[in-house]
Amino acid sequence: MSMSSLLRSRTFALFAGIAFIAIDQLVKLLALVSLQANSFKFGASPINLALELSLNPGAFLSLGAALPAQVKQLIFIVGVAVVVAWAMGWSLSNWSQPLRKVLPLYAIALGGIANLIDRVFRDGHVVDYMVLNVGPTHTGVFNIADIAITAGAIYLMIDLLVRPRRA
């Protein structure tokens, strides 16, 4: 089997996905242990990456954190599970298509699974631990799974905007 055909196999995609989720969960465990009472900064002003623990009960920028528990479970566990299952199924069933078509949705699904594991096993919270600071501007607290979700979503948006229009 050639390297190209190996990379294009669904089996490779599944193992790479499992490895991604395992790494995400391992880093989250390390954050829970190491950042409980500490924080760290990498880089100097004005640009640095801060590592600080945050258990996020909501979605992006804690949206929905104040919702009643049952509503949060419905949206953040059941709703996300349905979307992730669809995205995973679609990605793997279309894996033979060009990677630029399937990889962004697969990345979103993997990030969704990783954060869904947190929600189910960490009392509805997602472990976040990174903040990017650029001068006085900074991001919300995020994790590796969020990077995969964001990268996949940005790629899909750019693809929609630059794709040639059919007449």
GROMACS elastic network, one bead per residue, 0.5 to 0.9 nm:
[ bonds ]
;  ai    aj funct       b0    kb
    1     4     6  0.82644   500
    1     5     6  0.63940   500
    1     6     6  0.64854   500
    2     5     6  0.53227   500
    2     6     6  0.61778   500
    2     7     6  0.87223   500
    3     6     6  0.50267   500
    3     7     6  0.62250   500
    3     8     6  0.86497   500
    4     7     6  0.52548   500
    4     8     6  0.63046   500
    4     9     6  0.88549   500
    5     9     6  0.62329   500
    6     9     6  0.53218   500
    6    10     6  0.87078   500
    6    11     6  0.83962   500
    6    12     6  0.65273   500
    7    10     6  0.83128   500
    7    11     6  0.89192   500
    7    12     6  0.61065   500
    7    13     6  0.73779   500
    8    11     6  0.86721   500
    8    12     6  0.72712   500
    8    13     6  0.75662   500
    8    95     6  0.71354   500
    8    96     6  0.68040   500
    8    99     6  0.83420   500
    9    12     6  0.53441   500
    9    13     6  0.64514   500
    9    14     6  0.88159   500
    9    95     6  0.75631   500
    9    96     6  0.79106   500
   10    14     6  0.61009   500
   10    15     6  0.85998   500
   10    92     6  0.63962   500
   10    93     6  0.85049   500
   10    95     6  0.65741   500
   10    96     6  0.84601   500
   11    14     6  0.51287   500
   11    15     6  0.62371   500
   11    16     6  0.85122   500
   12    15     6  0.51511   500
   12    16     6  0.59420   500
   12    17     6  0.83663   500
   13    16     6  0.51155   500
   13    17     6  0.59887   500
   13    18     6  0.85766   500
   13    92     6  0.78721   500
   13    95     6  0.84402   500
   14    17     6  0.50013   500
   14    18     6  0.61313   500
   14    19     6  0.85464   500
   14    92     6  0.83950   500
   15    18     6  0.50431   500
   15    19     6  0.60860   500
   15    20     6  0.85408   500
   16    19     6  0.50247   500
   16    20     6  0.61238   500
   16    21     6  0.87049   500
   17    20     6  0.50195   500
   17    21     6  0.62626   500
   17    22     6  0.85505   500
   17   106     6  0.84875   500
   17   107     6  0.84690   500
   17   110     6  0.64205   500
   18    21     6  0.51812   500
   18    22     6  0.60711   500
   18    23     6  0.85919   500
   18   110     6  0.84390   500
   19    22     6  0.50258   500
   19    23     6  0.60869   500
   19    24     6  0.85114   500
   20    23     6  0.52236   500
   20    24     6  0.61482   500
   20    25     6  0.86565   500
   20   110     6  0.75347   500
   20   111     6  0.86309   500
   20   114     6  0.85615   500
   20   145     6  0.86389   500
   21    24     6  0.50349   500
   21    25     6  0.61376   500
   21    26     6  0.85359   500
   21   110     6  0.67843   500
   21   111     6  0.75982   500
   21   113     6  0.75324   500
   21   114     6  0.54793   500
   21   145     6  0.79795   500
   22    25     6  0.51632   500
   22    26     6  0.60629   500
   22    27     6  0.86038   500
   22   114     6  0.83295   500
   23    26     6  0.50327   500
   23    27     6  0.61147   500
   23    28     6  0.85081   500
   23   144     6  0.87949   500
   24    27     6  0.52926   500
   24    28     6  0.62126   500
   24    29     6  0.87335   500
   24   111     6  0.86863   500
   24   114     6  0.67755   500
   24   115     6  0.89630   500
   24   143     6  0.79508   500
   24   144     6  0.59924   500
   24   145     6  0.65297   500
   25    29     6  0.62037   500
   25    30     6  0.86432   500
   25   114     6  0.69985   500
   25   115     6  0.88985   500
   25   117     6  0.84905   500
   25   118     6  0.82813   500
   26    29     6  0.50897   500
   26    30     6  0.62524   500
   26    31     6  0.86187   500
   27    31     6  0.61109   500
   27    32     6  0.86010   500
   27   143     6  0.88300   500
   27   144     6  0.83794   500
   28    32     6  0.61634   500
   28    33     6  0.86836   500
   28   127     6  0.61100   500
   28   128     6  0.75332   500
   28   129     6  0.78772   500
   28   143     6  0.79459   500
   28   144     6  0.88288   500
   29    32     6  0.50214   500
   29    33     6  0.62974   500
   29    34     6  0.85075   500
   29   127     6  0.85795   500
   30    33     6  0.51705   500
   30    34     6  0.57689   500
   30    35     6  0.78650   500
   31    34     6  0.51783   500
   31    35     6  0.51904   500
   31    36     6  0.74506   500
   31    51     6  0.83057   500
   31    52     6  0.79792   500
   31    53     6  0.65004   500
   31   127     6  0.79839   500
   31   128     6  0.82732   500
   31   129     6  0.66398   500
   32    35     6  0.58358   500
   32    36     6  0.58565   500
   32    53     6  0.68746   500
   32    54     6  0.89601   500
   32   127     6  0.76590   500
   32   129     6  0.87968   500
   33    36     6  0.59502   500
   33    37     6  0.89122   500
   34    37     6  0.75401   500
   34    38     6  0.69069   500
   34    39     6  0.84820   500
   34    53     6  0.87747   500
   35    39     6  0.57693   500
   35    40     6  0.82823   500
   35    51     6  0.74789   500
   35    52     6  0.59494   500
   35    53     6  0.54605   500
   35   129     6  0.81013   500
   36    39     6  0.82370   500
   36    52     6  0.81715   500
   36    53     6  0.63923   500
   37    52     6  0.88673   500
   37    53     6  0.84895   500
   38    51     6  0.86008   500
   38    52     6  0.70963   500
   38    53     6  0.82722   500
   39    50     6  0.70634   500
   39    51     6  0.54149   500
   39    53     6  0.75309   500
   40    49     6  0.82603   500
   40    50     6  0.56265   500
   40    51     6  0.50823   500
   40    52     6  0.68804   500
   41    44     6  0.81018   500
   41    48     6  0.64511   500
   41    49     6  0.56134   500
   41    51     6  0.62479   500
   41    52     6  0.88638   500
   42    47     6  0.88236   500
   42    48     6  0.54574   500
   42    49     6  0.51471   500
   42    50     6  0.63582   500
   42    51     6  0.82559   500
   43    46     6  0.84353   500
   43    47     6  0.63368   500
   43    49     6  0.64944   500
   43    50     6  0.87115   500
   44    47     6  0.58994   500
   44    48     6  0.56052   500
   44    49     6  0.88498   500
   45    48     6  0.63172   500
   45   133     6  0.84424   500
   45   134     6  0.77749   500
   45   135     6  0.67839   500
   46   133     6  0.73139   500
   46   134     6  0.54913   500
   46   136     6  0.79139   500
   47   132     6  0.76070   500
   47   133     6  0.55473   500
   47   135     6  0.61691   500
   48   131     6  0.84252   500
   48   132     6  0.61249   500
   48   133     6  0.52870   500
   48   134     6  0.67283   500
   48   135     6  0.86544   500
   49   130     6  0.67752   500
   49   131     6  0.57461   500
   49   133     6  0.60998   500
   49   134     6  0.88341   500
   50   129     6  0.80432   500
   50   130     6  0.57668   500
   50   131     6  0.50596   500
   50   132     6  0.63418   500
   50   133     6  0.73815   500
   51   129     6  0.53254   500
   51   131     6  0.64299   500
   51   132     6  0.89247   500
   51   141     6  0.88243   500
   52   128     6  0.79571   500
   52   130     6  0.62799   500
   52   131     6  0.75136   500
   52   141     6  0.80670   500
   53   127     6  0.72628   500
   53   128     6  0.61169   500
   53   130     6  0.78504   500
   53   141     6  0.83735   500
   54   126     6  0.81322   500
   54   127     6  0.60784   500
   54   128     6  0.51060   500
   54   129     6  0.59339   500
   54   130     6  0.89005   500
   54   141     6  0.70528   500
   54   142     6  0.86799   500
   55   122     6  0.88570   500
   55   125     6  0.55405   500
   55   126     6  0.55277   500
   55   128     6  0.61183   500
   55   129     6  0.85176   500
   56    59     6  0.73161   500
   56    60     6  0.88613   500
   56    61     6  0.84365   500
   56    62     6  0.61802   500
   56    65     6  0.77521   500
   56   124     6  0.83824   500
   56   125     6  0.51033   500
   56   126     6  0.50129   500
   56   127     6  0.63723   500
   56   128     6  0.67255   500
   56   141     6  0.86156   500
   57    62     6  0.65450   500
   57    63     6  0.86215   500
   57    64     6  0.78812   500
   57    65     6  0.51322   500
   57    66     6  0.83680   500
   57    72     6  0.86053   500
   57   119     6  0.83077   500
   57   123     6  0.86181   500
   57   124     6  0.60566   500
   57   126     6  0.65403   500
   58    61     6  0.74434   500
   58    63     6  0.51632   500
   58    66     6  0.77646   500
   58    67     6  0.85435   500
   58    72     6  0.78294   500
   58    76     6  0.79833   500
   58   124     6  0.83885   500
   58   125     6  0.72948   500
   58   126     6  0.80000   500
   59    64     6  0.63406   500
   59    65     6  0.72503   500
   59    76     6  0.77296   500
   59   126     6  0.85564   500
   60    63     6  0.57255   500
   60    64     6  0.87300   500
   60   140     6  0.79614   500
   60   141     6  0.89490   500
   60   142     6  0.85322   500
   60   146     6  0.87739   500
   61   139     6  0.88479   500
   61   140     6  0.57425   500
   61   141     6  0.75078   500
   61   142     6  0.87876   500
   62    65     6  0.54580   500
   62    66     6  0.86775   500
   62   140     6  0.87670   500
   63    66     6  0.79718   500
   64    67     6  0.53837   500
   64    68     6  0.89340   500
   64    72     6  0.71712   500
   65    68     6  0.84540   500
   65    72     6  0.77076   500
   66    69     6  0.85595   500
   66    72     6  0.87023   500
   67    70     6  0.82482   500
   67    71     6  0.63120   500
   67    72     6  0.60278   500
   68    71     6  0.53958   500
   68    72     6  0.62782   500
   68    73     6  0.87515   500
   69    72     6  0.51100   500
   69    73     6  0.61629   500
   69    74     6  0.86283   500
   69   124     6  0.85856   500
   70    73     6  0.50849   500
   70    74     6  0.61781   500
   70    75     6  0.86786   500
   71    74     6  0.50438   500
   71    75     6  0.61604   500
   71    76     6  0.83008   500
   72    75     6  0.51786   500
   72    76     6  0.54961   500
   72    77     6  0.74917   500
   72   124     6  0.80283   500
   73    76     6  0.53526   500
   73    77     6  0.50744   500
   73    78     6  0.65643   500
   73    79     6  0.83610   500
   73   119     6  0.86580   500
   73   124     6  0.73241   500
   74    77     6  0.58122   500
   74    79     6  0.60619   500
   74    80     6  0.86512   500
   75    78     6  0.59107   500
   75    80     6  0.66231   500
   76    79     6  0.58610   500
   76    80     6  0.54550   500
   76    81     6  0.80185   500
   76   116     6  0.77037   500
   76   119     6  0.76626   500
   76   124     6  0.80882   500
   77    80     6  0.53583   500
   77    81     6  0.58614   500
   77    82     6  0.86125   500
   77   116     6  0.64567   500
   77   119     6  0.68797   500
   77   120     6  0.72312   500
   77   124     6  0.81294   500
   78    81     6  0.50961   500
   78    82     6  0.62767   500
   78    83     6  0.87811   500
   79    82     6  0.52765   500
   79    83     6  0.63707   500
   79    84     6  0.85886   500
   80    83     6  0.51312   500
   80    84     6  0.58944   500
   80    85     6  0.83880   500
   80   112     6  0.70600   500
   80   113     6  0.84183   500
   80   116     6  0.72971   500
   81    84     6  0.51006   500
   81    85     6  0.59542   500
   81    86     6  0.85346   500
   81   112     6  0.80064   500
   81   113     6  0.76218   500
   81   116     6  0.72775   500
   82    85     6  0.52006   500
   82    86     6  0.62547   500
   82    87     6  0.86564   500
   83    86     6  0.51833   500
   83    87     6  0.61088   500
   83    88     6  0.85214   500
   83   109     6  0.79576   500
   83   112     6  0.86424   500
   84    87     6  0.50458   500
   84    88     6  0.59213   500
   84    89     6  0.83584   500
   84   108     6  0.78477   500
   84   110     6  0.78220   500
   84   111     6  0.89653   500
   84   112     6  0.61395   500
   84   113     6  0.66760   500
   85    88     6  0.51869   500
   85    89     6  0.59871   500
   85    90     6  0.84670   500
   85   109     6  0.75663   500
   85   113     6  0.88169   500
   86    89     6  0.51352   500
   86    90     6  0.60007   500
   86    91     6  0.84501   500
   86   109     6  0.85012   500
   87    90     6  0.51769   500
   87    91     6  0.59719   500
   87    92     6  0.85351   500
   87   105     6  0.61173   500
   87   106     6  0.66209   500
   87   108     6  0.77304   500
   87   109     6  0.56479   500
   88    91     6  0.51827   500
   88    92     6  0.61204   500
   88    93     6  0.84319   500
   88   105     6  0.76440   500
   88   106     6  0.60233   500
   88   108     6  0.87539   500
   88   109     6  0.56284   500
   88   110     6  0.77712   500
   89    92     6  0.53985   500
   89    93     6  0.59725   500
   89    94     6  0.84653   500
   90    93     6  0.52446   500
   90    94     6  0.60706   500
   90    95     6  0.83916   500
   90   102     6  0.81698   500
   90   105     6  0.83942   500
   90   106     6  0.85098   500
   91    94     6  0.52836   500
   91    95     6  0.58433   500
   91   101     6  0.86130   500
   91   102     6  0.52247   500
   91   103     6  0.72940   500
   91   104     6  0.88892   500
   91   105     6  0.64653   500
   91   106     6  0.55889   500
   91   109     6  0.86880   500
   92    96     6  0.84285   500
   92   102     6  0.79421   500
   92   106     6  0.78894   500
   93    96     6  0.79026   500
   94    97     6  0.57105   500
   94    98     6  0.88608   500
   94   101     6  0.87142   500
   94   102     6  0.68129   500
   95    98     6  0.75975   500
   95    99     6  0.72716   500
   95   101     6  0.87671   500
   95   102     6  0.62942   500
   95   103     6  0.83959   500
   96    99     6  0.79598   500
   96   102     6  0.87150   500
   97   100     6  0.83468   500
   97   101     6  0.67707   500
   97   102     6  0.69937   500
   98   101     6  0.55998   500
   98   102     6  0.69021   500
   98   103     6  0.85931   500
   99   102     6  0.51442   500
   99   103     6  0.52669   500
   99   104     6  0.82429   500
  100   103     6  0.57710   500
  100   104     6  0.68974   500
  100   155     6  0.86946   500
  101   104     6  0.68628   500
  101   105     6  0.78392   500
  101   156     6  0.85467   500
  102   105     6  0.56999   500
  102   106     6  0.61442   500
  102   107     6  0.87345   500
  103   107     6  0.59959   500
  103   108     6  0.85729   500
  103   152     6  0.75225   500
  104   107     6  0.51366   500
  104   108     6  0.63479   500
  104   109     6  0.87166   500
  104   148     6  0.83700   500
  104   149     6  0.82315   500
  104   151     6  0.73055   500
  104   153     6  0.68585   500
  104   154     6  0.85911   500
  104   155     6  0.64741   500
  104   156     6  0.66223   500
  105   108     6  0.50027   500
  105   109     6  0.61555   500
  105   110     6  0.86364   500
  105   149     6  0.84123   500
  105   152     6  0.60546   500
  105   153     6  0.77143   500
  105   156     6  0.80132   500
  106   109     6  0.50002   500
  106   110     6  0.61353   500
  106   111     6  0.85713   500
  106   152     6  0.78389   500
  107   110     6  0.51381   500
  107   111     6  0.61226   500
  107   112     6  0.84096   500
  107   145     6  0.85843   500
  107   148     6  0.52455   500
  107   149     6  0.60334   500
  107   150     6  0.88108   500
  107   151     6  0.77435   500
  107   152     6  0.56640   500
  107   153     6  0.88106   500
  108   111     6  0.52330   500
  108   112     6  0.60141   500
  108   113     6  0.86184   500
  108   145     6  0.83154   500
  108   146     6  0.85399   500
  108   148     6  0.59658   500
  108   150     6  0.74645   500
  108   151     6  0.80040   500
  108   152     6  0.55401   500
  108   153     6  0.70638   500
  109   113     6  0.61209   500
  109   114     6  0.86455   500
  109   148     6  0.87011   500
  109   149     6  0.74721   500
  110   113     6  0.50710   500
  110   114     6  0.62114   500
  110   115     6  0.86798   500
  110   145     6  0.72718   500
  110   148     6  0.74731   500
  110   149     6  0.78411   500
  111   114     6  0.51195   500
  111   115     6  0.62552   500
  111   116     6  0.84231   500
  111   144     6  0.76695   500
  111   146     6  0.61189   500
  111   147     6  0.77387   500
  111   148     6  0.55094   500
  111   149     6  0.53709   500
  111   150     6  0.89441   500
  112   115     6  0.52555   500
  112   116     6  0.58837   500
  112   117     6  0.85884   500
  112   145     6  0.69947   500
  112   146     6  0.80885   500
  112   148     6  0.87606   500
  112   149     6  0.70437   500
  113   117     6  0.61655   500
  113   118     6  0.87603   500
  113   145     6  0.83905   500
  114   117     6  0.53167   500
  114   118     6  0.67730   500
  114   144     6  0.89666   500
  114   145     6  0.60878   500
  115   118     6  0.50753   500
  115   119     6  0.64198   500
  115   120     6  0.88318   500
  115   125     6  0.86750   500
  115   126     6  0.59800   500
  115   127     6  0.80156   500
  115   145     6  0.65404   500
  115   146     6  0.80354   500
  116   119     6  0.50011   500
  116   120     6  0.62148   500
  116   121     6  0.85853   500
  116   124     6  0.87346   500
  116   126     6  0.79129   500
  117   120     6  0.52728   500
  117   121     6  0.60940   500
  117   122     6  0.80324   500
  117   126     6  0.84698   500
  118   121     6  0.53313   500
  118   122     6  0.52645   500
  118   123     6  0.79520   500
  118   124     6  0.70992   500
  118   125     6  0.62231   500
  118   126     6  0.51077   500
  118   127     6  0.68557   500
  119   122     6  0.54250   500
  119   123     6  0.60830   500
  119   126     6  0.57426   500
  119   127     6  0.88951   500
  120   123     6  0.63894   500
  120   124     6  0.60058   500
  120   125     6  0.81260   500
  121   124     6  0.73792   500
  121   125     6  0.83939   500
  122   125     6  0.54785   500
  122   126     6  0.71765   500
  122   127     6  0.84013   500
  123   126     6  0.88233   500
  126   143     6  0.89615   500
  127   142     6  0.81687   500
  127   143     6  0.73214   500
  128   131     6  0.89493   500
  128   141     6  0.56700   500
  128   143     6  0.50074   500
  128   144     6  0.86257   500
  128   146     6  0.88252   500
  129   141     6  0.59116   500
  129   142     6  0.58408   500
  129   143     6  0.59091   500
  130   139     6  0.86865   500
  130   140     6  0.81577   500
  130   141     6  0.52687   500
  130   142     6  0.51700   500
  130   143     6  0.60313   500
  130   144     6  0.87453   500
  131   138     6  0.66843   500
  131   139     6  0.56582   500
  131   140     6  0.61426   500
  131   142     6  0.65965   500
  131   143     6  0.89355   500
  132   137     6  0.84553   500
  132   138     6  0.55039   500
  132   139     6  0.54598   500
  132   140     6  0.79439   500
  132   141     6  0.81277   500
  133   136     6  0.70638   500
  133   137     6  0.58737   500
  133   139     6  0.66916   500
  134   137     6  0.52229   500
  134   138     6  0.59786   500
  134   139     6  0.87265   500
  135   138     6  0.76732   500
  138   141     6  0.89915   500
  139   142     6  0.80872   500
  142   145     6  0.81555   500
  142   146     6  0.59771   500
  142   147     6  0.75981   500
  143   146     6  0.52737   500
  143   147     6  0.65629   500
  144   147     6  0.50758   500
  144   148     6  0.65672   500
  144   149     6  0.88469   500
  145   148     6  0.51875   500
  145   149     6  0.63211   500
  145   150     6  0.86288   500
  146   149     6  0.50225   500
  146   150     6  0.59606   500
  146   151     6  0.83880   500
  147   150     6  0.51307   500
  147   151     6  0.59086   500
  147   152     6  0.84224   500
  148   151     6  0.52012   500
  148   152     6  0.60605   500
  148   153     6  0.85068   500
  149   152     6  0.52747   500
  149   153     6  0.61176   500
  149   154     6  0.85946   500
  150   153     6  0.50809   500
  150   154     6  0.59891   500
  150   155     6  0.84580   500
  151   154     6  0.51947   500
  151   155     6  0.61054   500
  151   156     6  0.86246   500
  152   155     6  0.52001   500
  152   156     6  0.62375   500
  152   157     6  0.87240   500
  153   156     6  0.51147   500
  153   157     6  0.62034   500
  153   158     6  0.86323   500
  154   157     6  0.51094   500
  154   158     6  0.61052   500
  154   159     6  0.84325   500
  155   158     6  0.51862   500
  155   159     6  0.59985   500
  155   160     6  0.85909   500
  156   159     6  0.50340   500
  156   160     6  0.61977   500
  156   161     6  0.87076   500
  157   160     6  0.51214   500
  157   161     6  0.62736   500
  157   162     6  0.87604   500
  158   161     6  0.50707   500
  158   162     6  0.61267   500
  158   163     6  0.82280   500
  159   162     6  0.53995   500
  159   163     6  0.56347   500
  160   163     6  0.54499   500
  160   164     6  0.87400   500
  161   164     6  0.84363   500
  162   165     6  0.85626   500
